[in-house]
Amino acid sequence: MNAAISIRDEREPFLGLHGTDLIRALAAAYPGKVAAISSFGAEAAVLLDMVAVVDPSLPVLTADTGCLFPETLEYRNCLVRHLGLQDVRILTPEPSQLYCRDPGKDLWWTDPDACCQLRKVEPMAWASRDFKVLIDGRKRFHGGGRADVEAVSPWGVKLKAAPLAAFGPEDIEHAFIKRNLPRHPLVTAGYPSIGCEQCTSPVAAGEPVRSGRWAGSAKTECGIHKSPWL
């Protein structure tokens, strides 16, 4: 049987599910093979709260690029405590690769795609190699390449799940209020989407949510959600 067709067939039991229902169904179908991906950014608390409700021991993979805002590092610690997450795996780039490929620590400026590959994509690819399902927080209302994201989709030999795909801004805000979730401290400073410090800018009222990411360039994604790594 064609592998791509097989993976698509595997989606069938999960079609129509979202939020905690989707996470719970995936965790039951693939015990020990499901992990969440999180940047611990502006809206991360909503997805991670759902993960914690289903199973706080589900692995959470997060990249520490060495270029994150100090506020993000503090928020990560706060959110882990608040939600009781038990298996947060902090992924860092290989020191020897940093030395060889970014000795001047300016790769973010000269080649931002290569910087993301080194600091995010490669560590995430290695850490996720044994998982069958990767859960992330993409939402259609963020626009761009995310405008048509599916709740469950084939991704090479894995499944990608976006339990918040159909959520709008009002749904995210409702979840923060209803669940009394901590807010990322940079949100009130005009950062509705938060990545590395050098590549994230404040956003003016009315601008797209992700317009502050790699502002002024054609780059819109770090690469974690592009073509399958393995």
C-alpha positions as CSV (number, residue, x, y, z in Angstrom):
1,M,0.0,0.0,0.0
2,N,1.2,3.5,-0.8
3,A,2.6,5.1,2.4
4,A,0.9,8.5,1.6
5,I,-2.5,6.8,1.2
6,S,-2.0,4.8,4.4
7,I,-1.2,8.0,6.4
8,R,-4.3,9.7,4.9
9,D,-6.5,6.8,5.9
10,E,-5.1,7.1,9.5
11,R,-6.7,10.5,9.7
12,E,-10.3,9.2,9.3
13,P,-11.1,8.5,13.0
14,F,-10.1,12.1,13.9
15,L,-11.8,14.1,11.2
16,G,-14.3,16.5,12.7
17,L,-12.6,16.6,16.1
18,H,-10.8,19.7,17.6
19,G,-9.5,21.0,20.9
20,T,-9.2,18.6,23.8
21,D,-11.4,16.0,22.0
22,L,-8.8,15.7,19.2
23,I,-5.8,15.6,21.6
24,R,-7.5,12.9,23.7
25,A,-8.4,10.8,20.7
26,L,-4.9,11.0,19.3
27,A,-3.3,10.2,22.7
28,A,-5.5,7.1,23.1
29,A,-4.9,5.9,19.5
30,Y,-1.1,6.3,19.7
31,P,0.0,5.9,23.3
32,G,3.5,7.0,23.9
33,K,3.8,8.3,20.3
34,V,2.2,11.8,20.7
35,A,4.1,15.0,21.4
36,A,3.1,18.7,21.4
37,I,5.3,21.4,19.9
38,S,5.2,24.8,21.5
39,S,7.1,28.1,21.3
40,F,5.6,29.3,24.6
41,G,4.6,32.4,22.7
42,A,1.6,34.7,22.9
43,E,-1.2,32.1,22.6
44,A,0.7,29.0,23.6
45,A,-1.2,28.7,26.9
46,V,-4.4,27.7,25.2
47,L,-3.0,24.6,23.5
48,L,-0.8,23.6,26.5
49,D,-3.7,23.9,28.8
50,M,-5.6,21.4,26.7
51,V,-2.6,19.1,26.7
52,A,-2.5,19.3,30.5
53,V,-6.2,18.6,30.8
54,V,-5.8,15.4,28.6
55,D,-2.5,14.2,30.1
56,P,0.1,16.5,31.8
57,S,2.7,13.9,31.1
58,L,2.5,14.2,27.3
59,P,5.8,15.4,26.0
60,V,6.1,19.0,25.0
61,L,8.9,19.9,22.7
62,T,10.2,23.5,22.7
63,A,13.2,25.0,21.0
64,D,15.5,27.3,23.0
65,T,17.4,29.0,20.2
66,G,19.6,31.0,22.5
67,C,17.9,34.1,21.0
68,L,14.6,34.1,22.8
69,F,13.3,37.1,24.8
70,P,14.0,36.8,28.5
71,E,10.3,37.3,29.0
72,T,9.6,34.1,27.0
73,L,12.0,32.1,29.2
74,E,10.3,33.4,32.3
75,Y,6.8,32.7,30.8
76,R,7.8,29.2,30.0
77,N,8.7,28.5,33.6
78,C,5.5,30.2,34.8
79,L,3.3,28.2,32.4
80,V,4.9,24.9,33.2
81,R,4.3,25.4,36.9
82,H,0.7,26.7,36.4
83,L,-0.4,23.9,34.1
84,G,1.6,21.1,35.9
85,L,3.3,20.0,32.7
86,Q,5.5,17.0,33.5
87,D,7.6,16.4,30.4
88,V,8.8,19.6,28.8
89,R,11.8,18.9,26.6
90,I,13.9,22.0,26.0
91,L,15.8,21.6,22.7
92,T,19.0,23.5,21.9
93,P,21.2,23.6,18.8
94,E,24.3,21.4,18.8
95,P,27.2,23.6,20.1
96,S,29.7,22.3,17.5
97,Q,27.2,23.2,14.7
98,L,26.7,26.7,16.2
99,Y,30.5,27.2,16.2
100,C,30.9,26.0,12.6
101,R,27.8,27.6,11.0
102,D,27.3,30.8,13.0
103,P,30.7,31.7,14.5
104,G,29.8,35.4,14.4
105,K,26.3,35.0,15.8
106,D,24.9,37.0,12.9
107,L,23.4,34.2,10.9
108,W,19.9,35.5,11.8
109,W,20.8,38.7,9.8
110,T,22.7,37.2,6.9
111,D,20.6,34.1,6.3
112,P,17.5,33.8,8.6
113,D,16.3,30.6,7.0
114,A,19.7,28.9,7.8
115,C,19.5,30.3,11.3
116,C,16.1,28.8,11.9
117,Q,17.2,25.5,10.3
118,L,20.2,25.4,12.8
119,R,18.4,26.6,15.9
120,K,14.9,25.2,15.5
121,V,14.3,22.7,12.7
122,E,17.3,20.4,13.3
123,P,16.9,20.1,17.1
124,M,13.1,19.5,16.6
125,A,13.7,16.9,13.9
126,W,16.0,15.0,16.1
127,A,13.8,15.2,19.2
128,S,10.6,14.2,17.4
129,R,12.0,11.2,15.4
130,D,10.3,8.6,17.6
131,F,6.9,10.3,17.7
132,K,4.0,9.4,15.3
133,V,1.8,12.5,16.0
134,L,3.0,16.1,16.5
135,I,0.5,18.5,17.9
136,D,0.9,22.3,17.3
137,G,-0.9,25.5,17.8
138,R,-1.4,26.8,14.3
139,K,-4.7,28.6,13.5
140,R,-6.3,29.6,10.3
141,F,-7.0,33.2,11.4
142,H,-3.2,33.8,11.5
143,G,-3.4,33.9,7.7
144,G,-0.6,33.3,5.2
145,G,0.3,29.7,4.8
146,R,-1.8,28.9,7.8
147,A,-5.1,30.1,6.3
148,D,-6.1,26.6,5.2
149,V,-4.4,24.5,7.9
150,E,-6.3,21.2,8.7
151,A,-7.0,19.9,12.2
152,V,-5.3,16.6,11.2
153,S,-3.0,16.2,8.2
154,P,-0.5,13.7,6.8
155,W,3.1,14.9,7.2
156,G,5.5,12.4,5.7
157,V,5.2,9.3,7.8
158,K,3.7,11.2,10.7
159,L,0.5,13.0,11.4
160,K,0.4,16.7,12.2
161,A,-2.5,17.9,14.4
162,A,-3.7,21.5,14.9
163,P,-6.4,21.3,17.5
164,L,-6.9,25.1,17.4
165,A,-7.1,25.3,13.6
166,A,-10.7,26.5,13.6
167,F,-10.3,28.8,16.6
168,G,-10.7,32.5,16.1
169,P,-9.3,35.4,18.2
170,E,-12.5,35.5,20.3
171,D,-12.1,31.7,21.0
172,I,-8.5,32.2,22.2
173,E,-9.5,35.2,24.4
174,H,-12.4,33.2,25.8
175,A,-10.1,30.3,26.7
176,F,-7.6,32.6,28.5
177,I,-10.4,34.1,30.6
178,K,-12.4,30.9,31.2
179,R,-9.3,28.9,32.2
180,N,-7.6,31.8,34.0
181,L,-4.4,31.3,32.0
182,P,-1.3,33.4,32.5
183,R,-0.5,35.9,29.7
184,H,2.9,36.3,28.0
185,P,4.2,39.6,29.3
186,L,5.1,40.9,25.8
187,V,1.5,40.8,24.5
188,T,0.6,44.0,26.2
189,A,3.7,45.6,24.6
190,G,2.3,44.9,21.1
191,Y,3.6,41.5,20.3
192,P,0.7,39.2,19.3
193,S,3.2,36.6,17.9
194,I,6.6,36.0,19.5
195,G,9.7,34.3,18.3
196,C,13.4,35.1,18.6
197,E,14.3,38.6,19.9
198,Q,16.2,39.7,16.8
199,C,13.4,38.6,14.4
200,T,10.3,39.8,16.2
201,S,8.8,43.3,16.1
202,P,5.8,44.9,17.7
203,V,2.7,45.1,15.6
204,A,0.4,48.1,15.2
205,A,-3.3,47.9,15.8
206,G,-5.1,46.4,12.8
207,E,-2.0,44.7,11.3
208,P,-2.0,40.9,10.8
209,V,-1.1,38.8,13.8
210,R,2.2,37.5,12.4
211,S,3.3,40.7,10.6
212,G,5.9,41.3,13.3
213,R,7.8,38.1,12.5
214,W,10.7,38.7,10.1
215,A,9.2,42.1,9.3
216,G,10.3,43.6,6.0
217,S,11.3,40.3,4.5
218,A,9.5,37.6,2.5
219,K,10.1,35.1,5.3
220,T,6.9,34.1,7.2
221,E,7.7,30.7,8.9
222,C,10.7,29.3,10.7
223,G,10.5,26.0,8.9
224,I,9.1,23.7,11.6
225,H,5.7,23.5,9.9
226,K,7.0,23.2,6.3
227,S,8.0,20.0,4.6
228,P,8.6,16.9,6.8
229,W,12.0,16.7,8.4
230,L,12.2,12.9,8.4
